[in-house]
Amino acid sequence: MGTIYNRSVMEKAKEYYKRDYTDGYRRKCEFYLKAIQDALESENVPKIEYSVAKLDYFLRRQKEYLDKKQDNIFCERLGIDKKSK
């Protein structure tokens, strides 16, 4: 039987454990690139497939992060407040 948590406790925990990707997903991409290299050396096909899928996911997320970052910089330079849109 699982523990029932108060909603505010879960919200606090969610905020506390919120990940901060100040450099986007670069570290995740580097991690999975290394995992692919290691799996290739050991010829571990399931690990290669898993790592390639994860790298693909984080590369897409990194692209989204960079696009958003560039958009924010562009708006800032033009003096556009994106929050008021």
N, C-alpha and C positions, 0 to 999 in steps of 0.2 A: 504494500500500500504506500503510495507516494505522499509526500508532504504537500499540504495545501499552503500556498504562499499568499500573503496579503498583496493586493495589486500595487500599492505604493512601494512595497519592498522590492518587487520585481522591477518596477520602473527605476528605482534607485540603482539596482544592480545593473540594469541595462545601461544606464548613463555612466556608471562607474567603469564598466568594462568596454565602453564604446572605443572602438579602434581609431587611432589617429594616424592617418596616412598622409603625413606632411609632404612626402616625396612621391605621392601616388602609390602605385603598386610595384615600383621598381624592385624593391627587395624581394617580393614574392616572385617576380619574373626571374631574377637572378637565382633564387633558390631552386626553381623548377628547371632552369637551364642546367644547373649543376647536377640536379637529380637525373636529368636526361643523359648527361655525360657519364655519370656513374653507372646508370642502367645499361648504356651502350657498351661500356667496358666489361660489365659482368654478363652481357647478353641476356638480360632479364626482360623478355618481351612484354609481359604484363605491366611491369614497372615503367617501361618506355611508353607504352600506350597511355597509362594513367598520367604520367608526368607531362606528356605532350598535350593531353586534354586540359590539364590544369594550367599549363603555360598559355595555351590558346585562350582560356577564360581570362587569366590575369592580363594578358596582352590587350584584349578587348577592353577590359576595365581601365587599363593604363591609358589607352587611346582616348576613352571617354573623359578621363580625368584631365588629360592634357588639353583636349578640346575645350572643356569647361574652363580650365585655367586661362587659356588664351582668350576665350570670350570675355572672361571677367577682366583681364588686363586691358583688352580693347575698349570695353565699356568704361572702365576707370579713366582711361586716357581721353575718352570723349566726354567724360563728365556725366555719364548716364548712370542713374541709380537703378540697378536691376531689381531691387526689392520693391520699388514703387510701381513696377510694370504690372 
